[in-house]
């Protein structure tokens, strides 16, 4: 890159190089993501995360575009769009946590508990078979 008048300022050169590499990464990501084959292979959670990520990224890029043009993005509709995407991110996270953290019944273990409980009642003994035996200290 030719920095011209900024050839002496190393801090600005580093920031501009970082910005340039970030823009290239975004371009590569957008090219890869435009392939319908990749999108079709995603799970439901990955699809939701991807769609939210793309909406947030594009709105953020438009926010930055407005800032570079000297416009105030807080006075435009883009602020509301970013807040709406954030709300959907929270909803998607809650929905995923409900699926993952929801208690599940182990049917096999429940069946064994019931079977052994019924067997204990039918055997007629007063103490359950697995009860610990206490010995006296005499």
N, CA, C and O atoms as a GROMACS GRO file, in nm:
protein
  552
    1UNK      N    1   0.084  -0.118   0.000
    1UNK     CA    2   0.000   0.000   0.000
    1UNK      C    3   0.089   0.125   0.000
    1UNK      O    4   0.192   0.130   0.067
    2UNK      N    5   0.047   0.222  -0.074
    2UNK     CA    6   0.119   0.348  -0.080
    2UNK      C    7   0.051   0.445   0.017
    2UNK      O    8  -0.065   0.480   0.000
    3UNK      N    9   0.126   0.487   0.118
    3UNK     CA   10   0.069   0.574   0.221
    3UNK      C   11   0.093   0.722   0.193
    3UNK      O   12   0.033   0.806   0.259
    4UNK      N   13   0.178   0.754   0.097
    4UNK     CA   14   0.200   0.893   0.058
    4UNK      C   15   0.246   0.980   0.173
    4UNK      O   16   0.354   0.959   0.228
    5UNK      N   17   0.163   1.078   0.210
    5UNK     CA   18   0.196   1.172   0.317
    5UNK      C   19   0.202   1.105   0.454
    5UNK      O   20   0.262   1.160   0.547
    6UNK      N   21   0.142   0.988   0.468
    6UNK     CA   22   0.139   0.919   0.597
    6UNK      C   23   0.253   0.819   0.613
    6UNK      O   24   0.249   0.734   0.702
    7UNK      N   25   0.354   0.828   0.529
    7UNK     CA   26   0.463   0.732   0.535
    7UNK      C   27   0.543   0.741   0.665
    7UNK      O   28   0.612   0.646   0.701
    8UNK      N   29   0.534   0.852   0.735
    8UNK     CA   30   0.606   0.870   0.862
    8UNK      C   31   0.526   0.818   0.982
    8UNK      O   32   0.585   0.782   1.084
    9UNK      N   33   0.394   0.815   0.971
    9UNK     CA   34   0.308   0.780   1.085
    9UNK      C   35   0.282   0.629   1.088
    9UNK      O   36   0.196   0.579   1.014
   10UNK      N   37   0.356   0.557   1.171
   10UNK     CA   38   0.345   0.410   1.179
   10UNK      C   39   0.213   0.365   1.243
   10UNK      O   40   0.161   0.260   1.206
   11UNK      N   41   0.160   0.442   1.337
   11UNK     CA   42   0.035   0.403   1.405
   11UNK      C   43  -0.081   0.402   1.306
   11UNK      O   44  -0.161   0.308   1.305
   12UNK      N   45  -0.091   0.504   1.223
   12UNK     CA   46  -0.200   0.510   1.124
   12UNK      C   47  -0.180   0.403   1.018
   12UNK      O   48  -0.277   0.345   0.970
   13UNK      N   49  -0.056   0.377   0.980
   13UNK     CA   50  -0.028   0.272   0.882
   13UNK      C   51  -0.074   0.136   0.934
   13UNK      O   52  -0.133   0.058   0.860
   14UNK      N   53  -0.047   0.108   1.062
   14UNK     CA   54  -0.088  -0.020   1.121
   14UNK      C   55  -0.240  -0.032   1.123
   14UNK      O   56  -0.296  -0.137   1.093
   15UNK      N   57  -0.308   0.078   1.160
   15UNK     CA   58  -0.455   0.076   1.164
   15UNK      C   59  -0.514   0.058   1.024
   15UNK      O   60  -0.611  -0.015   1.006
   16UNK      N   61  -0.455   0.126   0.925
   16UNK     CA   62  -0.506   0.112   0.789
   16UNK      C   63  -0.482  -0.029   0.734
   16UNK      O   64  -0.568  -0.084   0.664
   17UNK      N   65  -0.367  -0.088   0.765
   17UNK     CA   66  -0.340  -0.226   0.721
   17UNK      C   67  -0.437  -0.323   0.788
   17UNK      O   68  -0.486  -0.416   0.724
   18UNK      N   69  -0.463  -0.302   0.916
   18UNK     CA   70  -0.559  -0.386   0.988
   18UNK      C   71  -0.699  -0.372   0.928
   18UNK      O   72  -0.769  -0.471   0.910
   19UNK      N   73  -0.738  -0.249   0.898
   19UNK     CA   74  -0.868  -0.224   0.836
   19UNK      C   75  -0.878  -0.291   0.699
   19UNK      O   76  -0.979  -0.353   0.666
   20UNK      N   77  -0.772  -0.279   0.621
   20UNK     CA   78  -0.770  -0.339   0.488
   20UNK      C   79  -0.782  -0.492   0.496
   20UNK      O   80  -0.856  -0.552   0.418
   21UNK      N   81  -0.709  -0.553   0.588
   21UNK     CA   82  -0.717  -0.699   0.602
   21UNK      C   83  -0.856  -0.742   0.651
   21UNK      O   84  -0.906  -0.847   0.611
   22UNK      N   85  -0.917  -0.662   0.738
   22UNK     CA   86  -1.052  -0.693   0.786
   22UNK      C   87  -1.154  -0.686   0.673
   22UNK      O   88  -1.243  -0.771   0.664
   23UNK      N   89  -1.141  -0.588   0.587
   23UNK     CA   90  -1.232  -0.575   0.472
   23UNK      C   91  -1.214  -0.695   0.378
   23UNK      O   92  -1.312  -0.747   0.325
   24UNK      N   93  -1.091  -0.738   0.357
   24UNK     CA   94  -1.066  -0.854   0.272
   24UNK      C   95  -1.128  -0.980   0.333
   24UNK      O   96  -1.185  -1.062   0.261
   25UNK      N   97  -1.117  -0.996   0.465
   25UNK     CA   98  -1.177  -1.112   0.531
   25UNK      C   99  -1.329  -1.112   0.515
   25UNK      O  100  -1.390  -1.216   0.493
   26UNK      N  101  -1.389  -0.994   0.526
   26UNK     CA  102  -1.534  -0.983   0.510
   26UNK      C  103  -1.574  -1.019   0.368
   26UNK      O  104  -1.673  -1.089   0.346
   27UNK      N  105  -1.498  -0.973   0.270
   27UNK     CA  106  -1.527  -1.005   0.130
   27UNK      C  107  -1.517  -1.156   0.106
   27UNK      O  108  -1.602  -1.213   0.038
   28UNK      N  109  -1.414  -1.219   0.161
   28UNK     CA  110  -1.398  -1.364   0.144
   28UNK      C  111  -1.514  -1.437   0.210
   28UNK      O  112  -1.569  -1.532   0.153
   29UNK      N  113  -1.552  -1.393   0.330
   29UNK     CA  114  -1.663  -1.457   0.400
   29UNK      C  115  -1.793  -1.443   0.323
   29UNK      O  116  -1.870  -1.539   0.313
   30UNK      N  117  -1.819  -1.325   0.267
   30UNK     CA  118  -1.942  -1.304   0.191
   30UNK      C  119  -1.943  -1.388   0.064
   30UNK      O  120  -2.049  -1.437   0.024
   31UNK      N  121  -1.828  -1.406   0.000
   31UNK     CA  122  -1.821  -1.491  -0.119
   31UNK      C  123  -1.848  -1.636  -0.083
   31UNK      O  124  -1.920  -1.706  -0.155
   32UNK      N  125  -1.790  -1.682   0.028
   32UNK     CA  126  -1.812  -1.821   0.070
   32UNK      C  127  -1.956  -1.844   0.111
   32UNK      O  128  -2.013  -1.949   0.081
   33UNK      N  129  -2.015  -1.747   0.179
   33UNK     CA  130  -2.150  -1.766   0.231
   33UNK      C  131  -2.257  -1.758   0.124
   33UNK      O  132  -2.370  -1.799   0.148
   34UNK      N  133  -2.224  -1.707   0.007
   34UNK     CA  134  -2.324  -1.696  -0.098
   34UNK      C  135  -2.350  -1.830  -0.167
   34UNK      O  136  -2.439  -1.841  -0.251
   35UNK      N  137  -2.272  -1.933  -0.132
   35UNK     CA  138  -2.291  -2.065  -0.191
   35UNK      C  139  -2.412  -2.134  -0.128
   35UNK      O  140  -2.414  -2.152  -0.006
   36UNK      N  141  -2.512  -2.173  -0.206
   36UNK     CA  142  -2.631  -2.239  -0.149
   36UNK      C  143  -2.602  -2.378  -0.096
   36UNK      O  144  -2.676  -2.429  -0.012
   37UNK      N  145  -2.494  -2.441  -0.142
   37UNK     CA  146  -2.461  -2.576  -0.094
   37UNK      C  147  -2.423  -2.573   0.052
   37UNK      O  148  -2.464  -2.660   0.129
   38UNK      N  149  -2.346  -2.475   0.092
   38UNK     CA  150  -2.303  -2.464   0.231
   38UNK      C  151  -2.423  -2.434   0.320
   38UNK      O  152  -2.436  -2.494   0.427
   39UNK      N  153  -2.508  -2.344   0.279
   39UNK     CA  154  -2.625  -2.305   0.359
   39UNK      C  155  -2.721  -2.422   0.378
   39UNK      O  156  -2.782  -2.436   0.484
   40UNK      N  157  -2.735  -2.505   0.277
   40UNK     CA  158  -2.828  -2.618   0.285
   40UNK      C  159  -2.781  -2.725   0.384
   40UNK      O  160  -2.862  -2.800   0.437
   41UNK      N  161  -2.650  -2.732   0.409
   41UNK     CA  162  -2.595  -2.834   0.498
   41UNK      C  163  -2.598  -2.794   0.646
   41UNK      O  164  -2.566  -2.875   0.732
   42UNK      N  165  -2.636  -2.670   0.676
   42UNK     CA  166  -2.637  -2.623   0.813
   42UNK      C  167  -2.755  -2.680   0.891
   42UNK      O  168  -2.862  -2.705   0.835
   43UNK      N  169  -2.734  -2.700   1.022
   43UNK     CA  170  -2.844  -2.741   1.109
   43UNK      C  171  -2.934  -2.620   1.134
   43UNK      O  172  -2.903  -2.509   1.092
   44UNK      N  173  -3.046  -2.644   1.201
   44UNK     CA  174  -3.140  -2.536   1.228
   44UNK      C  175  -3.076  -2.428   1.314
   44UNK      O  176  -3.091  -2.309   1.286
   45UNK      N  177  -3.004  -2.468   1.419
   45UNK     CA  178  -2.938  -2.371   1.506
   45UNK      C  179  -2.832  -2.293   1.428
   45UNK      O  180  -2.821  -2.171   1.442
   46UNK      N  181  -2.753  -2.362   1.348
   46UNK     CA  182  -2.650  -2.295   1.269
   46UNK      C  183  -2.711  -2.200   1.167
   46UNK      O  184  -2.655  -2.093   1.141
   47UNK      N  185  -2.825  -2.237   1.110
   47UNK     CA  186  -2.893  -2.151   1.014
   47UNK      C  187  -2.941  -2.023   1.082
   47UNK      O  188  -2.923  -1.914   1.029
   48UNK      N  189  -3.002  -2.037   1.199
   48UNK     CA  190  -3.050  -1.921   1.273
   48UNK      C  191  -2.932  -1.831   1.312
   48UNK      O  192  -2.938  -1.710   1.294
   49UNK      N  193  -2.826  -1.892   1.365
   49UNK     CA  194  -2.708  -1.814   1.403
   49UNK      C  195  -2.647  -1.743   1.283
   49UNK      O  196  -2.606  -1.627   1.292
   50UNK      N  197  -2.641  -1.812   1.171
   50UNK     CA  198  -2.585  -1.752   1.050
   50UNK      C  199  -2.669  -1.634   1.003
   50UNK      O  200  -2.615  -1.528   0.971
   51UNK      N  201  -2.800  -1.653   0.998
   51UNK     CA  202  -2.888  -1.544   0.952
   51UNK      C  203  -2.879  -1.423   1.043
   51UNK      O  204  -2.874  -1.309   0.996
   52UNK      N  205  -2.877  -1.446   1.175
   52UNK     CA  206  -2.864  -1.335   1.269
   52UNK      C  207  -2.729  -1.266   1.254
   52UNK      O  208  -2.720  -1.144   1.259
   53UNK      N  209  -2.625  -1.346   1.236
   53UNK     CA  210  -2.491  -1.290   1.218
   53UNK      C  211  -2.486  -1.202   1.094
   53UNK      O  212  -2.431  -1.092   1.098
   54UNK      N  213  -2.542  -1.250   0.984
   54UNK     CA  214  -2.540  -1.173   0.860
   54UNK      C  215  -2.621  -1.043   0.873
   54UNK      O  216  -2.578  -0.938   0.826
   55UNK      N  217  -2.738  -1.051   0.937
   55UNK     CA  218  -2.819  -0.930   0.955
   55UNK      C  219  -2.746  -0.828   1.040
   55UNK      O  220  -2.744  -0.709   1.008
   56UNK      N  221  -2.686  -0.874   1.148
   56UNK     CA  222  -2.614  -0.783   1.237
   56UNK      C  223  -2.491  -0.724   1.166
   56UNK      O  224  -2.463  -0.605   1.180
   57UNK      N  225  -2.419  -0.807   1.092
   57UNK     CA  226  -2.299  -0.761   1.023
   57UNK      C  227  -2.333  -0.656   0.918
   57UNK      O  228  -2.268  -0.552   0.911
   58UNK      N  229  -2.433  -0.683   0.838
   58UNK     CA  230  -2.470  -0.587   0.733
   58UNK      C  231  -2.522  -0.455   0.792
   58UNK      O  232  -2.490  -0.348   0.740
   59UNK      N  233  -2.600  -0.463   0.899
   59UNK     CA  234  -2.646  -0.340   0.963
   59UNK      C  235  -2.531  -0.262   1.024
   59UNK      O  236  -2.528  -0.139   1.020
   60UNK      N  237  -2.435  -0.335   1.083
   60UNK     CA  238  -2.318  -0.269   1.141
   60UNK      C  239  -2.234  -0.203   1.033
   60UNK      O  240  -2.184  -0.092   1.052
   61UNK      N  241  -2.217  -0.270   0.919
   61UNK     CA  242  -2.142  -0.210   0.808
   61UNK      C  243  -2.212  -0.084   0.757
   61UNK      O  244  -2.145   0.014   0.722
   62UNK      N  245  -2.344  -0.086   0.752
   62UNK     CA  246  -2.417   0.034   0.708
   62UNK      C  247  -2.401   0.145   0.811
   62UNK      O  248  -2.389   0.262   0.774
   63UNK      N  249  -2.401   0.110   0.941
   63UNK     CA  250  -2.376   0.206   1.048
   63UNK      C  251  -2.240   0.274   1.026
   63UNK      O  252  -2.228   0.396   1.034
   64UNK      N  253  -2.138   0.192   0.999
   64UNK     CA  254  -2.005   0.245   0.976
   64UNK      C  255  -2.001   0.332   0.851
   64UNK      O  256  -1.933   0.435   0.849
   65UNK      N  257  -2.072   0.292   0.748
   65UNK     CA  258  -2.078   0.371   0.625
   65UNK      C  259  -2.137   0.509   0.654
   65UNK      O  260  -2.086   0.610   0.606
   66UNK      N  261  -2.244   0.512   0.733
   66UNK     CA  262  -2.305   0.639   0.767
   66UNK      C  263  -2.209   0.726   0.848
   66UNK      O  264  -2.202   0.848   0.828
   67UNK      N  265  -2.135   0.664   0.940
   67UNK     CA  266  -2.038   0.740   1.020
   67UNK      C  267  -1.928   0.799   0.932
   67UNK      O  268  -1.885   0.913   0.955
   68UNK      N  269  -1.882   0.723   0.832
   68UNK     CA  270  -1.776   0.774   0.746
   68UNK      C  271  -1.824   0.888   0.657
   68UNK      O  272  -1.744   0.970   0.614
   69UNK      N  273  -1.952   0.893   0.631
   69UNK     CA  274  -2.008   1.002   0.550
   69UNK      C  275  -2.042   1.123   0.634
   69UNK      O  276  -2.085   1.226   0.581
   70UNK      N  277  -2.023   1.113   0.767
   70UNK     CA  278  -2.051   1.227   0.855
   70UNK      C  279  -2.195   1.236   0.900
   70UNK      O  280  -2.234   1.336   0.959
   71UNK      N  281  -2.274   1.134   0.873
   71UNK     CA  282  -2.415   1.134   0.915
   71UNK      C  283  -2.425   1.074   1.055
   71UNK      O  284  -2.337   0.999   1.098
   72UNK      N  285  -2.531   1.107   1.125
   72UNK     CA  286  -2.554   1.055   1.259
   72UNK      C  287  -2.644   0.932   1.250
   72UNK      O  288  -2.764   0.946   1.227
   73UNK      N  289  -2.589   0.810   1.267
   73UNK     CA  290  -2.670   0.690   1.252
   73UNK      C  291  -2.772   0.670   1.364
   73UNK      O  292  -2.866   0.593   1.348
   74UNK      N  293  -2.754   0.739   1.478
   74UNK     CA  294  -2.851   0.724   1.587
   74UNK      C  295  -2.985   0.787   1.554
   74UNK      O  296  -3.086   0.756   1.617
   75UNK      N  297  -2.986   0.876   1.455
   75UNK     CA  298  -3.111   0.942   1.416
   75UNK      C  299  -3.180   0.872   1.299
   75UNK      O  300  -3.283   0.918   1.252
   76UNK      N  301  -3.122   0.760   1.254
   76UNK     CA  302  -3.183   0.688   1.141
   76UNK      C  303  -3.245   0.558   1.190
   76UNK      O  304  -3.237   0.524   1.308
   77UNK      N  305  -3.305   0.488   1.099
   77UNK     CA  306  -3.373   0.361   1.129
   77UNK      C  307  -3.274   0.249   1.160
   77UNK      O  308  -3.313   0.146   1.214
   78UNK      N  309  -3.147   0.266   1.125
   78UNK     CA  310  -3.048   0.160   1.143
   78UNK      C  311  -3.030   0.124   1.290
   78UNK      O  312  -3.002   0.009   1.323
   79UNK      N  313  -3.045   0.221   1.378
   79UNK     CA  314  -3.033   0.194   1.522
   79UNK      C  315  -3.143   0.098   1.568
   79UNK      O  316  -3.117   0.004   1.644
   80UNK      N  317  -3.265   0.121   1.521
   80UNK     CA  318  -3.376   0.032   1.556
   80UNK      C  319  -3.354  -0.108   1.498
   80UNK      O  320  -3.387  -0.208   1.562
   81UNK      N  321  -3.298  -0.115   1.378
   81UNK     CA  322  -3.271  -0.245   1.316
   81UNK      C  323  -3.168  -0.324   1.397
   81UNK      O  324  -3.184  -0.444   1.418
   82UNK      N  325  -3.062  -0.257   1.441
   82UNK     CA  326  -2.960  -0.324   1.522
   82UNK      C  327  -3.019  -0.374   1.654
   82UNK      O  328  -2.988  -0.485   1.697
   83UNK      N  329  -3.102  -0.294   1.717
   83UNK     CA  330  -3.167  -0.336   1.842
   83UNK      C  331  -3.260  -0.454   1.818
   83UNK      O  332  -3.267  -0.545   1.901
   84UNK      N  333  -3.330  -0.454   1.707
   84UNK     CA  334  -3.420  -0.565   1.674
   84UNK      C  335  -3.342  -0.695   1.654
   84UNK      O  336  -3.384  -0.801   1.701
   85UNK      N  337  -3.229  -0.686   1.584
   85UNK     CA  338  -3.146  -0.806   1.563
   85UNK      C  339  -3.091  -0.856   1.696
   85UNK      O  340  -3.084  -0.977   1.719
   86UNK      N  341  -3.052  -0.764   1.784
   86UNK     CA  342  -3.003  -0.804   1.916
   86UNK      C  343  -3.111  -0.878   1.995
   86UNK      O  344  -3.082  -0.977   2.062
   87UNK      N  345  -3.235  -0.830   1.986
   87UNK     CA  346  -3.346  -0.897   2.055
   87UNK      C  347  -3.366  -1.038   2.001
   87UNK      O  348  -3.391  -1.132   2.077
   88UNK      N  349  -3.355  -1.054   1.870
   88UNK     CA  350  -3.370  -1.187   1.812
   88UNK      C  351  -3.253  -1.278   1.851
   88UNK      O  352  -3.270  -1.399   1.864
   89UNK      N  353  -3.135  -1.221   1.869
   89UNK     CA  354  -3.022  -1.302   1.916
   89UNK      C  355  -3.049  -1.357   2.055
   89UNK      O  356  -3.018  -1.473   2.084
   90UNK      N  357  -3.107  -1.275   2.141
   90UNK     CA  358  -3.141  -1.320   2.276
   90UNK      C  359  -3.248  -1.428   2.270
   90UNK      O  360  -3.239  -1.528   2.341
   91UNK      N  361  -3.349  -1.409   2.186
   91UNK     CA  362  -3.455  -1.509   2.173
   91UNK      C  363  -3.401  -1.641   2.120
   91UNK      O  364  -3.441  -1.748   2.166
   92UNK      N  365  -3.310  -1.634   2.023
   92UNK     CA  366  -3.253  -1.757   1.968
   92UNK      C  367  -3.170  -1.830   2.073
   92UNK      O  368  -3.173  -1.952   2.080
   93UNK      N  369  -3.096  -1.755   2.153
   93UNK     CA  370  -3.017  -1.816   2.260
   93UNK      C  371  -3.107  -1.883   2.362
   93UNK      O  372  -3.079  -1.994   2.407
   94UNK      N  373  -3.217  -1.816   2.401
   94UNK     CA  374  -3.311  -1.874   2.496
   94UNK      C  375  -3.375  -2.001   2.441
   94UNK      O  376  -3.391  -2.099   2.513
   95UNK      N  377  -3.411  -2.000   2.315
   95UNK     CA  378  -3.472  -2.118   2.254
   95UNK      C  379  -3.374  -2.234   2.250
   95UNK      O  380  -3.411  -2.348   2.277
   96UNK      N  381  -3.249  -2.205   2.219
   96UNK     CA  382  -3.147  -2.311   2.216
   96UNK      C  383  -3.124  -2.366   2.357
   96UNK      O  384  -3.111  -2.487   2.374
   97UNK      N  385  -3.118  -2.278   2.458
   97UNK     CA  386  -3.096  -2.324   2.594
   97UNK      C  387  -3.213  -2.408   2.643
   97UNK      O  388  -3.194  -2.504   2.718
   98UNK      N  389  -3.334  -2.373   2.602
   98UNK     CA  390  -3.450  -2.456   2.641
   98UNK      C  391  -3.438  -2.596   2.585
   98UNK      O  392  -3.475  -2.693   2.652
   99UNK      N  393  -3.387  -2.609   2.464
   99UNK     CA  394  -3.370  -2.740   2.402
   99UNK      C  395  -3.258  -2.819   2.468
   99UNK      O  396  -3.270  -2.940   2.487
  100UNK      N  397  -3.150  -2.752   2.504
  100UNK     CA  398  -3.032  -2.820   2.556
  100UNK      C  399  -3.045  -2.848   2.706
  100UNK      O  400  -3.010  -2.956   2.752
  101UNK      N  401  -3.094  -2.750   2.782
  101UNK     CA  402  -3.096  -2.762   2.926
  101UNK      C  403  -3.225  -2.823   2.982
  101UNK      O  404  -3.239  -2.838   3.103
  102UNK      N  405  -3.317  -2.857   2.896
  102UNK     CA  406  -3.444  -2.913   2.941
  102UNK      C  407  -3.419  -3.050   3.005
  102UNK      O  408  -3.348  -3.133   2.948
  103UNK      N  409  -3.477  -3.075   3.124
  103UNK     CA  410  -3.458  -3.206   3.186
  103UNK      C  411  -3.526  -3.315   3.104
  103UNK      O  412  -3.636  -3.296   3.050
  104UNK      N  413  -3.459  -3.428   3.096
  104UNK     CA  414  -3.514  -3.541   3.020
  104UNK      C  415  -3.524  -3.662   3.112
  104UNK      O  416  -3.440  -3.681   3.200
  105UNK      N  417  -3.625  -3.741   3.091
  105UNK     CA  418  -3.646  -3.860   3.173
  105UNK      C  419  -3.574  -3.977   3.110
  105UNK      O  420  -3.587  -4.004   2.991
  106UNK      N  421  -3.497  -4.046   3.192
  106UNK     CA  422  -3.431  -4.169   3.149
  106UNK      C  423  -3.532  -4.282   3.169
  106UNK      O  424  -3.553  -4.328   3.281
  107UNK      N  425  -3.594  -4.324   3.061
  107UNK     CA  426  -3.702  -4.423   3.071
  107UNK      C  427  -3.654  -4.556   3.128
  107UNK      O  428  -3.726  -4.622   3.204
  108UNK      N  429  -3.533  -4.595   3.093
  108UNK     CA  430  -3.480  -4.720   3.146
  108UNK      C  431  -3.466  -4.716   3.297
  108UNK      O  432  -3.506  -4.810   3.366
  109UNK      N  433  -3.409  -4.608   3.347
  109UNK     CA  434  -3.391  -4.595   3.493
  109UNK      C  435  -3.526  -4.586   3.563
  109UNK      O  436  -3.545  -4.646   3.669
  110UNK      N  437  -3.621  -4.512   3.506
  110UNK     CA  438  -3.753  -4.501   3.566
  110UNK      C  439  -3.822  -4.637   3.570
  110UNK      O  440  -3.888  -4.671   3.669
  111UNK      N  441  -3.806  -4.714   3.464
  111UNK     CA  442  -3.865  -4.848   3.462
  111UNK      C  443  -3.804  -4.939   3.568
  111UNK      O  444  -3.876  -5.017   3.630
  112UNK      N  445  -3.674  -4.929   3.588
  112UNK     CA  446  -3.608  -5.010   3.692
  112UNK      C  447  -3.656  -4.970   3.831
  112UNK      O  448  -3.678  -5.057   3.916
  113UNK      N  449  -3.671  -4.841   3.856
  113UNK     CA  450  -3.722  -4.796   3.985
  113UNK      C  451  -3.861  -4.854   4.010
  113UNK      O  452  -3.888  -4.906   4.119
  114UNK      N  453  -3.947  -4.846   3.913
  114UNK     CA  454  -4.083  -4.896   3.929
  114UNK      C  455  -4.083  -5.046   3.947
  114UNK      O  456  -4.153  -5.098   4.034
  115UNK      N  457  -4.005  -5.117   3.867
  115UNK     CA  458  -3.999  -5.262   3.875
  115UNK      C  459  -3.951  -5.308   4.013
  115UNK      O  460  -4.010  -5.399   4.072
  116UNK      N  461  -3.846  -5.247   4.065
  116UNK     CA  462  -3.794  -5.286   4.196
  116UNK      C  463  -3.888  -5.243   4.308
  116UNK      O  464  -3.896  -5.311   4.410
  117UNK      N  465  -3.958  -5.132   4.293
  117UNK     CA  466  -4.055  -5.090   4.393
  117UNK      C  467  -4.172  -5.186   4.400
  117UNK      O  468  -4.219  -5.220   4.508
  118UNK      N  469  -4.218  -5.231   4.284
  118UNK     CA  470  -4.329  -5.328   4.281
  118UNK      C  471  -4.281  -5.461   4.337
  118UNK      O  472  -4.355  -5.526   4.412
  119UNK      N  473  -4.160  -5.504   4.305
  119UNK     CA  474  -4.105  -5.631   4.353
  119UNK      C  475  -4.092  -5.628   4.506
  119UNK      O  476  -4.118  -5.729   4.571
  120UNK      N  477  -4.051  -5.516   4.562
  120UNK     CA  478  -4.035  -5.502   4.707
  120UNK      C  479  -4.169  -5.516   4.776
  120UNK      O  480  -4.178  -5.582   4.880
  121UNK      N  481  -4.274  -5.453   4.722
  121UNK     CA  482  -4.406  -5.462   4.784
  121UNK      C  483  -4.462  -5.604   4.774
  121UNK      O  484  -4.528  -5.651   4.867
  122UNK      N  485  -4.437  -5.672   4.662
  122UNK     CA  486  -4.490  -5.806   4.642
  122UNK      C  487  -4.417  -5.910   4.726
  122UNK      O  488  -4.475  -6.015   4.755
  123UNK      N  489  -4.291  -5.885   4.764
  123UNK     CA  490  -4.214  -5.987   4.838
  123UNK      C  491  -4.261  -6.002   4.980
  123UNK      O  492  -4.237  -6.107   5.040
  124UNK      N  493  -4.328  -5.903   5.039
  124UNK     CA  494  -4.383  -5.914   5.172
  124UNK      C  495  -4.282  -5.887   5.283
  124UNK      O  496  -4.320  -5.890   5.400
  125UNK      N  497  -4.157  -5.863   5.252
  125UNK     CA  498  -4.060  -5.835   5.357
  125UNK      C  499  -4.079  -5.693   5.408
  125UNK      O  500  -4.127  -5.605   5.338
  126UNK      N  501  -4.038  -5.674   5.536
  126UNK     CA  502  -4.059  -5.545   5.598
  126UNK      C  503  -3.947  -5.446   5.563
  126UNK      O  504  -3.971  -5.325   5.560
  127UNK      N  505  -3.827  -5.496   5.538
  127UNK     CA  506  -3.716  -5.408   5.507
  127UNK      C  507  -3.679  -5.421   5.360
  127UNK      O  508  -3.685  -5.530   5.304
  128UNK      N  509  -3.643  -5.313   5.299
  128UNK     CA  510  -3.599  -5.321   5.160
  128UNK      C  511  -3.469  -5.400   5.150
  128UNK      O  512  -3.390  -5.398   5.245
  129UNK      N  513  -3.445  -5.469   5.040
  129UNK     CA  514  -3.329  -5.556   5.029
  129UNK      C  515  -3.194  -5.483   5.033
  129UNK      O  516  -3.094  -5.546   5.066
  130UNK      N  517  -3.188  -5.356   5.003
  130UNK     CA  518  -3.061  -5.286   5.000
  130UNK      C  519  -3.036  -5.200   5.123
  130UNK      O  520  -2.947  -5.116   5.122
  131UNK      N  521  -3.112  -5.220   5.227
  131UNK     CA  522  -3.098  -5.140   5.347
  131UNK      C  523  -2.970  -5.179   5.420
  131UNK      O  524  -2.936  -5.297   5.428
  132UNK      N  525  -2.899  -5.078   5.473
  132UNK     CA  526  -2.775  -5.105   5.547
  132UNK      C  527  -2.808  -5.168   5.682
  132UNK      O  528  -2.905  -5.130   5.748
  133UNK      N  529  -2.728  -5.261   5.722
  133UNK     CA  530  -2.747  -5.329   5.850
  133UNK      C  531  -2.658  -5.261   5.953
  133UNK      O  532  -2.538  -5.243   5.931
  134UNK      N  533  -2.718  -5.223   6.067
  134UNK     CA  534  -2.642  -5.160   6.174
  134UNK      C  535  -2.614  -5.266   6.281
  134UNK      O  536  -2.703  -5.339   6.322
  135UNK      N  537  -2.490  -5.271   6.323
  135UNK     CA  538  -2.450  -5.363   6.429
  135UNK      C  539  -2.439  -5.287   6.559
  135UNK      O  540  -2.399  -5.171   6.563
  136UNK      N  541  -2.477  -5.355   6.668
  136UNK     CA  542  -2.469  -5.289   6.797
  136UNK      C  543  -2.325  -5.295   6.848
  136UNK      O  544  -2.249  -5.384   6.808
  137UNK      N  545  -2.288  -5.203   6.934
  137UNK     CA  546  -2.152  -5.196   6.987
  137UNK      C  547  -2.130  -5.284   7.108
  137UNK      O  548  -2.029  -5.268   7.176
  138UNK      N  549  -2.218  -5.376   7.141
  138UNK     CA  550  -2.206  -5.464   7.260
  138UNK      C  551  -2.084  -5.549   7.256
  138UNK      O  552  -2.061  -5.627   7.348
   0.00000   0.00000   0.00000
